[in-house]
Amino acid sequence: VGNPAIPNVHILFRDDFESGEDGWTHQAAIDLWHLTTTDPSPSSSDTIFITDHTPTHAFRMASDPTRTNLNATYDMAGQIVQTWLASPAVNPQATSAINLFVTWKEYYETEAQQDVCIVEASSDGLNWRLLRAGVSGTSSNWVQRTADMSEFIGFPNVRVRFFFQTGNTINNAFRGWWVDDVMIYAGTRLRGYVRDVNGAPMKGAVVYAMGRGGVTNWVQG
């Protein structure tokens, strides 16, 4: 891309949960969200993968009073589980953003096609719009997700919510949902040229700026 100077993304909010809950809220009739040091898929390599989450804390949705039981589940003895975790408010209106995104790391083990992990956003804390439809089953590893929330650019108090619900009261003995490294940011518009290996212009090429510099040995990103 023939663009010599690409400005950094504008980070409105970032939290790796290493310093506590920091204004996050979680509640429901059955509130299973808590900070934990358990890790369902710890890194076994010195290489940093883009999907790796920051040690040593994450939020987890499971019934674990000790906050250290890796094999705890969200089985609540025949009860429906609906519980959510919401971020502090951010103010996209205070920026000159042309777009807005949220990214996070997650790991989940739930009953497939029944118990779903949903991501939403709201500008008033009452009405929530879907950002990521519910996923279920097993993610197998930590994964990085990104969702477009540009529709909230003009609002002063925007929150992101991680909402979990079971489809029924049975088969809930699964380890739940871990969330880490949440960031809300405004991107930048790039202008430049894309050429093929022979130097010929590639008309209509689309370039995605997926991150920023600073780490030189990321893999798969």
C-alpha positions in Angstrom: 0.0 0.0 0.0 1.5 3.3 -1.1 0.7 5.2 2.0 3.8 6.4 3.9 2.1 7.4 7.1 -0.8 5.5 8.6 -2.1 7.1 11.9 -2.8 4.8 14.8 -6.3 3.7 15.7 -8.1 5.8 18.3 -8.6 3.5 21.4 -11.6 4.6 23.4 -11.5 1.7 25.9 -9.2 -1.2 26.6 -9.2 -3.7 29.5 -7.3 -6.9 30.1 -8.8 -7.4 33.6 -5.4 -7.6 35.3 -6.3 -4.8 37.7 -9.8 -5.9 38.7 -13.3 -5.3 37.5 -12.7 -1.6 36.8 -16.4 -0.5 36.3 -17.7 -3.7 34.6 -21.1 -4.7 35.8 -22.7 -8.1 35.9 -26.0 -9.2 37.2 -29.0 -11.4 36.6 -31.3 -13.6 38.7 -28.4 -16.1 38.5 -25.2 -14.1 38.1 -22.4 -16.4 37.1 -19.8 -13.8 35.9 -16.6 -13.4 37.9 -12.9 -12.8 37.4 -10.8 -15.9 37.3 -7.3 -17.1 37.0 -8.4 -20.4 35.3 -7.3 -20.9 31.7 -9.0 -23.5 29.5 -6.3 -23.3 26.8 -3.0 -22.0 28.1 -0.3 -21.2 25.7 2.4 -23.8 25.5 4.8 -21.9 23.3 7.2 -18.9 23.6 5.7 -17.6 20.3 3.0 -15.0 20.7 -0.1 -15.8 18.7 -2.6 -13.1 17.8 -5.3 -15.2 19.4 -3.4 -15.5 22.7 -5.0 -13.7 25.6 -3.1 -11.7 28.3 -2.4 -13.7 31.5 -3.4 -14.0 34.2 -7.0 -12.9 34.6 -10.2 -13.1 32.5 -13.9 -12.9 33.1 -15.7 -16.2 33.2 -19.3 -17.3 33.2 -19.6 -20.4 35.3 -20.7 -21.4 38.8 -17.4 -21.2 40.6 -17.4 -19.6 44.1 -13.7 -20.3 44.4 -12.9 -18.7 41.1 -10.1 -21.3 40.6 -12.0 -24.4 39.6 -11.2 -25.0 35.9 -13.9 -27.7 35.7 -16.7 -25.7 37.1 -19.9 -25.6 35.0 -23.0 -23.4 34.6 -25.3 -26.2 35.6 -27.7 -24.7 38.2 -29.8 -27.7 39.1 -32.6 -27.4 36.6 -32.7 -23.6 36.3 -32.6 -21.5 33.1 -29.4 -19.4 33.1 -29.5 -15.8 31.6 -26.6 -13.7 32.8 -24.7 -10.7 31.3 -21.4 -8.8 31.7 -21.4 -5.1 30.6 -18.5 -2.7 30.0 -18.2 0.8 31.4 -19.6 3.5 29.2 -17.4 5.0 26.4 -18.1 8.2 24.5 -17.6 7.8 20.7 -19.3 11.2 20.2 -16.2 12.9 21.6 -14.1 11.7 18.7 -14.1 12.4 15.0 -14.4 8.7 14.3 -15.6 7.5 10.9 -16.2 4.0 12.2 -16.2 2.1 15.5 -15.3 -1.5 16.4 -15.0 -3.8 19.4 -12.6 -6.6 19.7 -12.2 -9.3 22.3 -10.7 -12.7 23.0 -12.9 -15.6 24.1 -13.1 -19.3 24.8 -16.4 -21.1 25.2 -17.7 -24.6 26.0 -21.5 -24.8 25.9 -24.2 -27.1 24.7 -24.2 -26.8 20.9 -27.2 -25.1 19.3 -28.8 -24.6 22.7 -26.7 -22.4 25.1 -25.4 -19.3 23.3 -22.8 -16.6 23.8 -24.1 -13.3 22.4 -22.4 -9.9 22.2 -24.5 -6.7 22.2 -24.2 -2.9 22.5 -26.4 -0.1 23.9 -26.4 3.7 24.0 -28.8 3.8 27.0 -28.2 0.6 29.0 -31.8 -0.4 28.3 -32.1 -1.3 24.6 -29.5 -3.6 23.3 -28.5 -4.1 19.6 -27.0 -7.4 18.4 -23.3 -7.1 17.5 -22.5 -10.8 17.3 -25.1 -13.5 17.0 -25.0 -16.3 19.5 -22.3 -19.0 19.2 -22.3 -22.3 21.0 -20.4 -25.6 21.2 -16.7 -25.5 21.8 -14.2 -22.9 20.4 -11.4 -25.4 21.1 -8.9 -22.6 21.7 -8.9 -18.9 22.5 -10.1 -16.9 19.5 -10.1 -13.2 18.7 -13.3 -11.6 17.5 -14.1 -8.2 16.1 -17.6 -6.7 15.6 -18.6 -3.5 13.8 -20.4 -1.0 16.1 -20.2 2.1 13.8 -24.0 2.7 14.3 -23.1 4.0 17.8 -20.6 6.7 16.7 -23.0 9.6 17.4 -23.9 8.6 21.0 -22.1 9.7 24.2 -22.7 6.6 26.5 -22.1 3.3 24.7 -21.6 0.0 26.4 -20.8 -3.5 25.2 -22.5 -6.5 26.8 -21.6 -10.2 26.8 -24.9 -12.0 27.3 -25.3 -15.8 27.9 -28.4 -17.8 27.9 -29.3 -21.5 28.1 -31.9 -22.9 25.7 -33.4 -25.1 28.5 -32.9 -26.4 32.0 -31.0 -29.6 31.1 -27.6 -30.6 29.7 -25.9 -27.6 31.3 -22.8 -29.3 32.7 -20.4 -27.4 30.4 -17.5 -25.2 31.5 -18.9 -21.9 30.2 -17.5 -18.8 28.6 -14.2 -16.9 29.2 -13.8 -13.3 27.9 -10.6 -11.2 27.9 -8.8 -8.3 26.3 -11.7 -6.2 25.3 -11.0 -3.1 23.3 -13.3 -0.5 21.7 -11.6 1.6 19.0 -12.1 3.9 16.0 -10.3 3.0 12.9 -8.7 5.2 10.3 -9.3 5.7 6.6 -6.4 4.6 4.3 -5.7 6.0 0.9 -3.0 4.6 -1.3 -2.1 2.2 -4.1 -2.1 -1.6 -4.2 0.0 -3.3 -6.9 0.6 -7.0 -7.8 4.0 -8.7 -7.8 4.7 -7.3 -11.2 4.0 -3.7 -10.2 0.7 -3.4 -12.0 -2.1 -1.6 -10.3 -4.9 -3.8 -8.8 -8.1 -2.0 -9.4 -10.8 -2.4 -6.8 -8.5 -4.0 -4.3 -9.7 -3.9 -0.6 -7.1 -3.5 2.2 -8.0 -4.3 5.8 -5.8 -2.7 8.6 -6.1 -5.4 11.2 -3.8 -4.0 14.0 -0.9 -1.8 14.8 2.8 -2.3 15.2 4.8 -3.0 18.4 5.1 -6.8 18.4 7.2 -8.4 15.7 6.7 -12.1 16.3 2.9 -12.5 16.1 1.8 -15.6 14.3 -1.4 -16.0 12.3 -2.1 -12.3 12.3 
